[in-house]
Amino acid sequence: MVAKKPRIVIVGAGMAGLTAANKLYTSTGFKDLFELYVAEGGNRIGGRINTSQFGGDQIEMGATWIHGIVGSPIHKMAQELHSLESDQPWECMDGFLDSPTTMAEGGFELGPSMVDPVSTLFKKLMDFSQGKLIEDGVVSSNEEVDYVKIGSRASMASTINGGGFGKLSVGAFLRRGLDAYWASVKTREEIRGCGNWSRKLLEDAIFAMHENTQRTYTSAGDLSTLDYDAEREYIMFPGEEVTIAKGYLSIIEALASVLPAGMIQLGRKVTKIEWQPDCHRSGEVENGYGSRPVKLHFCDGSVMLADHVIVTVSLGVLKAGINGDSGLFNPPLPSFKIQAISRLGFGVVNKLFVQLSPCSDHEGEKLNNKFPFLQMVFHRADSELRHQKIPWWMRRTASICPIYNNSSVLLSWFAGKEALELEKMKDEEILNGVSVTVTSLLSKSNSHKLCNGNVNPVVSSEGSEMKFVKVLKSKWGTDPLFRGSYSYVGVGSSGEDLDSMAKPLPESSKNGANSCPPLQILFAGEATHRTHYSTTHGAYFSGLREANRLLQHYNFVGVSELLQH
């Protein structure tokens, strides 16, 4: 009788799943010794990578940036595929970081003398939380503000509202840092030419603008739920952050291109994974496949038996899948795994694309050729000074800007409850909210002036309403295949929970008493990487890790980088 080949099923065809499949399939001798399948619940590959089109331009609905190019495997692949250059325009965000226009509610442009000190403070505080400010040395002699001292004061917190004793959140740290900054600076001249804005109100609002950006970076809808201590474990690759000219999907397609037709099965949503942690069951024969320890149930009622399953679904899906008898796993996952899944954070970040009407400028000149890279500074949502018609959800985004210079397609990022609200709203309501907000900030009728009395170059015509004709939004929060965007370490969690996420099941027994088939369920995905969670390269590393774990298990020759990531 010919011995059956071990069967490996990968659940999910995103970055982690396809990296694992690519590594396994291209390993010497693998094709002759194993069966490999990739079961994808959706109708496309890529997972949270989804390159698309809008308004004639290429856009990214999901993952957008290569976060640091030095040492990044994603950047290396993009270079090898020549994906970093294109003759066609793409969502490259050129100019935003170099030349933003910052407008305060009421139609007042804020100059560098107003914006830069607060922006610097916010960046220095985040650097301090990540251990960079201390590593870089003492405060330089030409700096008027001792950011290390401010950071130290802000970090000396013993408790936070709603958190455990001794646990500090990033949100609490940042706000304590702003208070320490105000206490440290000398009395300054009050600002002029900004209507009902005072200097302190403006500084608070500029700081809040950066907080809103940070919420989209981390996916923590509320920074008071983001753990302070974990910031120092998170690793950023050095070098600039870039987008991929030919689309992030080009990386995914390259990984999948080596796999034979039929190996990736679309529309195969897994509804339950049965596994054998205690080995009470005897071997059984199902559908003629013979005895294998794991049984996968699919949405169409079909089943598949496997020796090993690499689960790469999002943390959001896992959170939904640990609920009792209706859960994804039978029997339920062990308590250490359930606790890690429960404690870690998984937020919602959505992108909103709108297309500016070419007729927005009633003088006949296309406004989209000169729409600024706009940073928006708002009064608080409960302030009596606020513009009543600006919707609350627009107050929670930091910017709206062309996806490249002179594009008519503009982009805003949303996190947390406003990201979920956006998913429910009708296109007309969104277009109206964006139009009211942008018009109120940029319309000449608001008597634009640069704070402290200097004249501001006007962008829009007097009384002109800015019209938007199309809208496209991501819906990661309500999509049952994702249930959110990416993970973060919440207050009460830690990097150890990320390590627990990565541990395969069943747990290996130290005395060898457990005779159950090993490595029945393996876990990959960005939420299983301790230092690169929330990123595509973290997902990539995790896919390599689990593929190498199986190759090592079967004593494959030539696997030199086993589990190093």
C-alpha positions as CSV (number, residue, x, y, z in Angstrom):
1,M,0.0,0.0,0.0
2,V,1.4,3.4,-1.0
3,A,1.7,5.7,2.0
4,K,-0.5,8.8,1.7
5,K,1.2,12.2,1.4
6,P,0.8,14.6,4.3
7,R,-1.8,17.2,3.3
8,I,-1.3,20.9,4.2
9,V,-4.2,23.3,4.0
10,I,-3.6,27.0,4.3
11,V,-6.7,29.0,5.3
12,G,-6.5,32.4,3.6
13,A,-4.8,33.7,0.5
14,G,-3.4,37.0,1.8
15,M,0.2,37.9,2.3
16,A,0.9,35.3,5.1
17,G,-1.0,32.5,3.4
18,L,0.6,33.0,0.0
19,T,4.1,33.5,1.4
20,A,3.7,30.2,3.2
21,A,2.4,28.4,0.1
22,N,5.1,29.9,-2.0
23,K,7.8,28.8,0.4
24,L,6.5,25.3,0.8
25,Y,5.8,24.6,-2.9
26,T,9.2,25.9,-4.1
27,S,11.1,23.9,-1.6
28,T,13.1,21.1,-3.2
29,G,11.2,17.8,-3.4
30,F,8.0,19.3,-1.8
31,K,5.8,18.6,-4.8
32,D,6.5,14.9,-4.7
33,L,6.1,14.4,-0.9
34,F,3.1,16.7,0.1
35,E,-0.4,17.8,-1.0
36,L,-0.9,21.5,-0.6
37,Y,-4.1,23.6,-0.9
38,V,-5.0,27.2,-0.2
39,A,-8.6,27.8,0.8
40,E,-9.7,31.4,0.4
41,G,-13.1,32.5,1.6
42,G,-13.4,35.4,-0.7
43,N,-13.5,35.8,-4.5
44,R,-10.0,37.2,-4.9
45,I,-6.5,36.7,-3.5
46,G,-4.7,39.3,-1.5
47,G,-6.6,39.6,1.8
48,R,-6.1,43.0,3.2
49,I,-4.1,43.9,0.1
50,N,-6.5,45.1,-2.6
51,T,-5.3,47.3,-5.5
52,S,-8.2,48.9,-7.4
53,Q,-9.2,51.8,-9.7
54,F,-11.1,55.0,-9.0
55,G,-11.6,58.1,-11.1
56,G,-9.2,56.7,-13.7
57,D,-6.4,56.3,-11.1
58,Q,-4.9,53.3,-9.4
59,I,-5.6,53.2,-5.7
60,E,-5.1,50.9,-2.7
61,M,-8.2,49.9,-0.7
62,G,-6.1,48.2,1.9
63,A,-2.3,48.1,2.6
64,T,-0.7,51.1,1.0
65,W,2.9,51.7,2.3
66,I,6.1,49.9,2.5
67,H,7.1,50.9,6.0
68,G,10.9,51.5,5.7
69,I,12.9,50.2,2.7
70,V,16.1,49.1,4.4
71,G,15.8,45.4,5.2
72,S,12.2,45.1,4.0
73,P,11.4,41.9,2.1
74,I,8.4,43.6,0.5
75,H,10.7,46.4,-0.9
76,K,13.2,43.8,-2.1
77,M,10.4,41.9,-4.0
78,A,9.0,45.1,-5.4
79,Q,12.5,46.0,-6.7
80,E,13.0,42.6,-8.3
81,L,9.6,42.8,-9.9
82,H,10.2,46.4,-11.1
83,S,7.0,47.4,-9.3
84,L,8.3,50.6,-7.9
85,E,8.2,52.5,-11.2
86,S,5.3,53.1,-13.5
87,D,4.4,55.3,-16.5
88,Q,0.9,55.7,-15.1
89,P,0.2,57.8,-12.0
90,W,-0.6,56.0,-8.8
91,E,-1.4,56.7,-5.1
92,C,2.1,57.9,-4.3
93,M,1.1,60.8,-2.0
94,D,4.0,62.9,-3.4
95,G,4.2,66.3,-1.7
96,F,2.0,65.7,1.3
97,L,4.7,65.4,3.9
98,D,6.8,68.1,2.3
99,S,4.3,70.9,1.7
100,P,1.0,70.5,3.5
101,T,-1.4,73.4,3.9
102,T,-2.8,73.5,7.5
103,M,-6.2,75.1,7.8
104,A,-8.1,75.8,11.1
105,E,-11.8,75.7,11.3
106,G,-13.2,79.1,10.3
107,G,-10.9,79.4,7.3
108,F,-7.6,80.4,8.8
109,E,-4.3,79.1,7.4
110,L,-1.8,78.2,10.1
111,G,1.8,79.0,9.3
112,P,4.9,77.0,10.3
113,S,5.5,79.1,13.4
114,M,2.1,77.9,14.8
115,V,2.1,74.3,13.5
116,D,5.7,73.2,13.7
117,P,6.3,73.5,17.5
118,V,3.3,71.3,18.2
119,S,4.1,68.8,15.4
120,T,7.7,68.6,16.8
121,L,6.3,68.0,20.3
122,F,4.1,65.2,19.1
123,K,6.8,63.5,17.1
124,K,9.3,63.7,20.0
125,L,6.7,62.3,22.4
126,M,6.1,59.3,20.1
127,D,9.9,58.9,19.7
128,F,10.2,58.9,23.5
129,S,7.5,56.2,23.9
130,Q,9.5,54.1,21.4
131,G,12.8,54.6,23.2
132,K,14.3,56.6,20.4
133,L,14.7,59.9,22.2
134,I,16.8,58.3,25.0
135,E,18.9,56.3,22.5
136,D,19.6,59.4,20.5
137,G,21.2,61.1,23.5
138,V,20.6,64.3,25.5
139,V,18.7,67.4,24.4
140,S,20.7,69.4,21.9
141,S,22.0,72.8,23.0
142,N,20.0,74.7,20.4
143,E,16.6,73.2,21.5
144,E,14.5,75.5,23.7
145,V,12.4,72.6,24.9
146,D,13.7,69.6,26.8
147,Y,11.6,66.9,25.2
148,V,13.3,64.1,27.3
149,K,12.3,65.9,30.5
150,I,8.7,66.3,29.1
151,G,8.6,62.7,28.1
152,S,9.8,61.5,31.4
153,R,7.2,63.5,33.3
154,A,4.5,62.2,31.0
155,S,5.5,58.6,31.5
156,M,5.3,58.7,35.2
157,A,1.7,57.7,35.4
158,S,0.4,55.0,37.8
159,T,-3.0,54.3,36.3
160,I,-5.4,55.3,33.6
161,N,-9.2,55.4,33.4
162,G,-10.5,52.0,32.5
163,G,-7.1,50.4,32.6
164,G,-5.2,48.2,35.0
165,F,-3.1,49.6,37.8
166,G,0.4,50.5,36.6
167,K,-0.5,50.3,32.9
168,L,0.0,53.5,30.9
169,S,-1.7,54.1,27.6
170,V,-0.2,56.0,24.7
171,G,-3.2,58.3,24.8
172,A,-2.7,59.2,28.4
173,F,1.0,59.6,27.9
174,L,0.5,62.0,25.0
175,R,-1.9,64.2,26.8
176,R,0.3,64.3,29.9
177,G,3.1,65.3,27.5
178,L,1.1,68.2,26.1
179,D,0.3,69.4,29.7
180,A,4.0,69.1,30.6
181,Y,4.9,71.1,27.5
182,W,2.5,73.9,28.4
183,A,3.9,74.0,31.9
184,S,7.4,74.2,30.6
185,V,7.1,77.0,28.0
186,K,7.4,80.6,28.9
187,T,4.4,83.0,28.6
188,R,3.9,83.7,25.0
189,E,2.2,86.4,23.0
190,E,-1.5,85.6,22.2
191,I,-2.1,85.0,18.5
192,R,-3.9,87.5,16.2
193,G,-6.1,87.1,13.1
194,C,-7.6,83.7,14.0
195,G,-11.1,84.6,14.9
196,N,-12.3,82.8,18.0
197,W,-9.2,80.7,18.3
198,S,-6.8,81.3,21.2
199,R,-3.2,80.0,21.1
200,K,-3.9,77.2,23.6
201,L,-7.1,76.1,21.7
202,L,-5.1,76.0,18.5
203,E,-2.2,74.0,20.0
204,D,-4.7,71.6,21.5
205,A,-6.4,71.1,18.1
206,I,-3.1,70.7,16.2
207,F,-2.1,68.1,18.7
208,A,-5.5,66.4,18.3
209,M,-4.9,66.4,14.5
210,H,-1.7,64.3,15.0
211,E,-3.6,62.1,17.5
212,N,-6.1,61.3,14.7
213,T,-3.3,60.4,12.3
214,Q,-1.7,58.2,15.0
215,R,-5.0,56.4,15.4
216,T,-5.0,55.4,11.7
217,Y,-1.3,54.4,12.0
218,T,-2.1,52.0,14.9
219,S,-5.8,51.1,14.2
220,A,-6.5,52.0,17.9
221,G,-9.7,53.9,17.6
222,D,-9.0,55.4,21.0
223,L,-5.3,55.9,21.9
224,S,-6.2,55.4,25.6
225,T,-6.6,51.6,24.7
226,L,-3.1,51.5,23.1
227,D,-0.4,50.1,25.5
228,Y,2.5,52.4,26.2
229,D,5.1,49.8,27.1
230,A,4.6,47.8,23.9
231,E,5.7,50.8,21.7
232,R,9.3,50.0,22.5
233,E,9.1,46.5,21.1
234,Y,7.6,47.5,17.8
235,I,10.4,47.7,15.1
236,M,10.4,50.0,12.1
237,F,12.7,49.3,9.2
238,P,15.0,52.3,8.5
239,G,14.7,54.4,5.4
240,E,11.9,56.1,3.6
241,E,8.3,54.9,3.4
242,V,7.1,54.3,-0.2
243,T,4.1,53.1,-2.1
244,I,4.2,50.6,-4.9
245,A,3.8,52.1,-8.4
246,K,2.4,49.0,-10.0
247,G,0.2,48.2,-7.0
248,Y,0.6,46.1,-3.8
249,L,-1.3,43.4,-5.7
250,S,1.8,42.9,-7.9
251,I,3.6,41.4,-4.9
252,I,0.7,39.1,-4.1
253,E,0.4,38.0,-7.8
254,A,4.1,37.2,-7.9
255,L,3.9,35.0,-4.8
256,A,0.9,33.2,-6.3
257,S,2.3,32.8,-9.8
258,V,4.4,29.8,-9.0
259,L,1.5,27.8,-7.6
260,P,-0.3,25.4,-10.1
261,A,-3.8,26.0,-11.2
262,G,-6.4,24.7,-8.7
263,M,-4.1,24.9,-5.7
264,I,-5.8,28.2,-4.6
265,Q,-9.5,27.6,-4.2
266,L,-11.6,30.8,-4.0
267,G,-15.0,31.0,-2.4
268,R,-14.0,28.3,0.1
269,K,-14.9,29.9,3.5
270,V,-14.0,27.7,6.4
271,T,-16.8,27.5,9.0
272,K,-15.3,25.1,11.5
273,I,-11.9,23.4,12.1
274,E,-12.1,20.2,14.1
275,W,-8.8,19.0,15.6
276,Q,-7.6,16.4,18.1
277,P,-5.8,17.8,21.1
278,D,-6.3,14.7,23.3
279,C,-6.2,11.9,20.8
280,H,-9.3,10.2,22.2
281,R,-10.6,9.5,18.7
282,S,-9.6,6.5,16.6
283,G,-8.7,6.9,13.0
284,E,-11.6,7.5,10.8
285,V,-12.2,7.5,7.1
286,E,-14.0,10.4,5.6
287,N,-14.7,11.0,1.9
288,G,-12.1,8.4,1.0
289,Y,-9.2,10.5,2.3
290,G,-8.2,8.3,5.2
291,S,-7.2,9.2,8.7
292,R,-6.0,12.7,9.2
293,P,-6.2,14.7,12.5
294,V,-7.9,17.9,11.3
295,K,-11.2,18.2,9.5
296,L,-12.2,21.5,7.8
297,H,-15.8,22.3,7.2
298,F,-16.6,24.8,4.4
299,C,-19.6,27.1,3.8
300,D,-20.9,24.9,1.0
301,G,-21.2,21.9,3.4
302,S,-18.1,20.1,2.0
303,V,-15.3,18.9,4.2
304,M,-11.6,18.3,3.8
305,L,-9.2,16.3,6.0
306,A,-5.7,17.6,6.6
307,D,-2.6,16.7,8.5
308,H,-1.6,20.4,9.0
309,V,-3.7,23.6,8.7
310,I,-2.0,27.0,8.7
311,V,-4.6,29.5,9.8
312,T,-3.9,33.0,8.5
313,V,-7.3,34.7,9.1
314,S,-7.3,38.1,10.7
315,L,-7.4,38.6,14.5
316,G,-10.9,40.0,14.0
317,V,-12.1,36.7,12.6
318,L,-10.3,34.8,15.4
319,K,-12.0,37.1,18.0
320,A,-15.4,36.2,16.4
321,G,-14.4,32.6,16.2
322,I,-13.7,31.9,19.9
323,N,-17.3,32.0,21.0
324,G,-18.4,28.7,22.5
325,D,-20.1,26.0,20.5
326,S,-20.7,28.3,17.5
327,G,-16.9,29.0,17.4
328,L,-14.5,28.4,14.6
329,F,-12.6,25.6,16.5
330,N,-13.9,22.3,17.9
331,P,-12.8,21.6,20.5
332,P,-12.2,25.3,21.5
333,L,-8.7,26.6,21.5
334,P,-6.7,26.3,24.8
335,S,-7.1,29.1,27.3
336,F,-3.7,30.7,26.7
337,K,-4.6,31.2,23.0
338,I,-8.1,32.5,23.8
339,Q,-6.7,34.9,26.3
340,A,-4.2,36.3,23.8
341,I,-6.8,36.7,21.1
342,S,-9.1,38.4,23.6
343,R,-6.5,40.8,25.0
344,L,-4.9,42.0,21.8
345,G,-6.5,45.0,20.0
346,F,-7.8,44.8,16.5
347,G,-9.1,48.1,15.1
348,V,-10.9,49.4,12.0
349,V,-9.1,51.8,9.6
350,N,-10.9,52.8,6.4
351,K,-9.9,54.9,3.4
352,L,-12.3,57.3,1.8
353,F,-11.7,58.4,-1.8
354,V,-13.6,61.2,-3.4
355,Q,-13.4,62.7,-6.8
356,L,-13.5,66.5,-7.1
357,S,-15.8,67.8,-9.8
358,P,-13.9,69.7,-12.6
359,C,-16.6,72.4,-12.3
360,S,-16.0,73.1,-8.6
361,D,-14.5,76.5,-9.4
362,H,-17.2,78.7,-10.9
363,E,-14.7,80.8,-12.8
364,G,-14.1,77.8,-15.0
365,E,-10.6,76.9,-13.9
366,K,-10.2,73.3,-12.7
367,L,-9.8,73.5,-9.0
368,N,-8.3,70.0,-8.8
369,N,-5.1,71.3,-10.4
370,K,-4.4,73.3,-7.3
371,F,-6.1,71.4,-4.5
372,P,-3.7,71.5,-1.5
373,F,-2.4,68.7,0.6
374,L,-4.7,69.8,3.3
375,Q,-4.3,69.2,7.1
376,M,-7.5,70.1,9.0
377,V,-7.6,71.6,12.5
378,F,-11.0,71.4,14.2
379,H,-12.7,72.6,17.3
380,R,-13.7,69.8,19.6
381,A,-17.0,68.1,18.6
382,D,-18.7,69.5,21.8
383,S,-17.3,73.0,21.4
384,E,-19.7,75.9,21.2
385,L,-17.3,77.5,18.7
386,R,-17.6,74.8,16.2
387,H,-19.2,75.1,12.7
388,Q,-22.5,73.4,13.2
389,K,-22.7,71.8,9.7
390,I,-19.3,70.1,9.8
391,P,-20.2,66.4,10.7
392,W,-18.6,64.8,13.7
393,W,-17.0,62.1,11.6
394,M,-15.1,64.6,9.5
395,R,-13.7,66.2,12.7
396,R,-12.0,62.9,13.4
397,T,-9.9,62.8,10.3
398,A,-6.6,64.7,10.0
399,S,-6.3,65.4,6.3
400,I,-7.7,65.2,2.8
401,C,-5.3,65.4,-0.1
402,P,-4.8,64.4,-3.7
403,I,-3.3,60.9,-4.1
404,Y,-0.6,62.5,-6.3
405,N,0.1,66.0,-7.4
406,N,-2.8,67.4,-9.6
407,S,-5.0,64.3,-9.2
408,S,-8.7,65.0,-8.9
409,V,-9.0,62.0,-6.6
410,L,-8.6,63.0,-2.9
411,L,-8.0,60.6,0.1
412,S,-8.9,60.7,3.8
413,W,-8.2,58.1,6.5
414,F,-10.6,57.2,9.2
415,A,-10.2,55.0,12.3
416,G,-12.4,53.7,15.1
417,K,-16.1,54.6,15.4
418,E,-16.1,57.1,12.5
419,A,-14.6,54.4,10.2
420,L,-17.5,52.1,11.1
421,E,-19.9,55.0,10.7
422,L,-18.5,55.6,7.2
423,E,-19.3,52.1,6.2
424,K,-23.0,52.6,7.0
425,M,-23.4,56.0,5.3
426,K,-24.9,56.6,1.9
427,D,-22.6,58.1,-0.8
428,E,-24.7,61.3,-0.9
429,E,-24.3,61.9,2.8
430,I,-20.6,61.4,2.6
431,L,-20.1,63.7,-0.4
432,N,-22.2,66.4,1.3
433,G,-20.2,66.1,4.5
434,V,-16.8,66.3,2.7
435,S,-18.1,69.3,0.6
436,V,-19.3,71.3,3.6
437,T,-16.1,70.7,5.5
438,V,-13.7,71.5,2.7
439,T,-15.7,74.5,1.5
440,S,-15.8,75.9,5.0
441,L,-12.0,75.6,5.3
442,L,-11.0,76.9,1.9
443,S,-13.8,79.3,0.8
444,K,-12.6,82.9,0.3
445,S,-15.8,84.1,1.9
446,N,-14.3,83.1,5.2
447,S,-11.8,86.0,4.9
448,H,-8.8,83.8,4.9
449,K,-5.8,85.1,6.7
450,L,-2.7,83.6,8.0
451,C,-2.6,83.6,11.7
452,N,-0.9,86.7,13.2
453,G,-2.1,88.9,10.4
454,N,-0.4,87.9,7.2
455,V,-2.6,87.5,4.0
456,N,-3.3,83.9,3.0
457,P,-3.3,82.9,-0.7
458,V,-6.8,81.8,-1.4
459,V,-7.6,78.4,-2.9
460,S,-11.3,78.7,-3.8
461,S,-13.4,81.4,-5.3
462,E,-15.6,83.6,-3.1
463,G,-18.8,81.8,-2.2
464,S,-17.9,78.8,-4.3
465,E,-19.0,75.4,-3.0
466,M,-16.6,72.5,-3.7
467,K,-18.5,69.7,-5.4
468,F,-17.5,66.1,-5.3
469,V,-18.9,63.7,-7.9
470,K,-17.9,60.2,-6.8
471,V,-17.0,58.3,-3.6
472,L,-15.3,55.0,-2.9
473,K,-14.7,53.7,0.6
474,S,-13.2,50.6,2.1
475,K,-15.4,48.5,4.5
476,W,-12.9,46.4,6.5
477,G,-15.0,46.6,9.7
478,T,-18.2,44.9,8.5
479,D,-16.6,42.5,6.0
480,P,-17.1,39.1,7.7
481,L,-13.8,37.8,6.2
482,F,-11.8,40.5,8.0
483,R,-13.8,42.2,10.8
484,G,-11.3,45.0,11.0
485,S,-8.0,46.2,9.6
486,Y,-4.9,45.4,11.7
487,S,-3.8,44.6,15.2
488,Y,-2.3,46.6,18.1
489,V,-1.2,45.8,21.6
490,G,-4.0,47.0,23.9
491,V,-3.7,48.1,27.5
492,G,-3.7,44.8,29.5
493,S,-2.0,42.9,26.7
494,S,1.7,42.6,25.8
495,G,4.2,41.2,23.3
496,E,3.9,37.9,25.0
497,D,0.3,37.6,23.7
498,L,1.7,38.0,20.2
499,D,4.1,35.2,20.9
500,S,1.2,33.1,22.2
501,M,-0.7,33.8,18.9
502,A,2.2,32.2,17.0
503,K,2.3,29.0,19.0
504,P,1.1,25.9,17.1
505,L,-1.4,23.3,18.4
506,P,-1.5,20.9,20.1
507,E,1.1,22.1,22.6
508,S,4.1,19.8,22.6
509,S,4.5,17.8,25.8
510,K,7.9,18.2,27.6
511,N,7.9,14.6,28.7
512,G,6.7,13.3,25.3
513,A,3.6,11.9,26.8
514,N,1.3,13.5,24.2
515,S,1.2,11.1,21.3
516,C,-1.2,13.3,19.3
517,P,-0.2,14.1,15.7
518,P,1.9,17.3,16.0
519,L,1.5,20.7,14.3
520,Q,-2.2,20.2,13.6
521,I,-3.0,23.9,13.6
522,L,-0.4,26.5,12.9
523,F,-1.0,30.3,13.0
524,A,0.3,33.0,10.7
525,G,-0.6,36.6,9.9
526,E,0.5,40.1,11.1
527,A,-1.1,39.5,14.5
528,T,1.3,36.7,15.2
529,H,4.5,38.7,14.9
530,R,5.8,40.3,18.1
531,T,7.8,43.1,16.6
532,H,6.3,43.7,13.1
533,Y,2.5,43.3,13.8
534,S,0.1,45.4,11.8
535,T,2.3,45.3,8.7
536,T,2.5,43.4,5.4
537,H,6.1,42.4,6.1
538,G,5.1,41.1,9.5
539,A,2.5,38.9,7.7
540,Y,5.3,37.9,5.2
541,F,7.7,36.9,8.0
542,S,4.9,34.9,9.8
543,G,4.1,33.0,6.6
544,L,7.8,32.1,6.2
545,R,8.0,31.1,9.9
546,E,5.2,28.6,9.7
547,A,6.3,27.1,6.3
548,N,9.7,26.6,7.8
549,R,8.2,25.1,10.9
550,L,6.7,22.3,8.7
551,L,9.8,21.9,6.6
552,Q,11.9,21.5,9.7
553,H,9.3,19.0,11.1
554,Y,9.8,16.8,8.0
555,N,13.6,17.3,8.1
556,F,13.8,19.1,4.8
557,V,17.4,19.7,3.6
558,G,18.4,23.3,2.9
559,V,16.1,25.1,5.3
560,S,18.7,27.4,6.8
561,E,16.5,30.3,8.1
562,L,14.2,28.1,10.1
563,L,12.0,30.1,12.5
564,Q,14.4,33.0,12.7
565,H,11.6,35.4,12.0
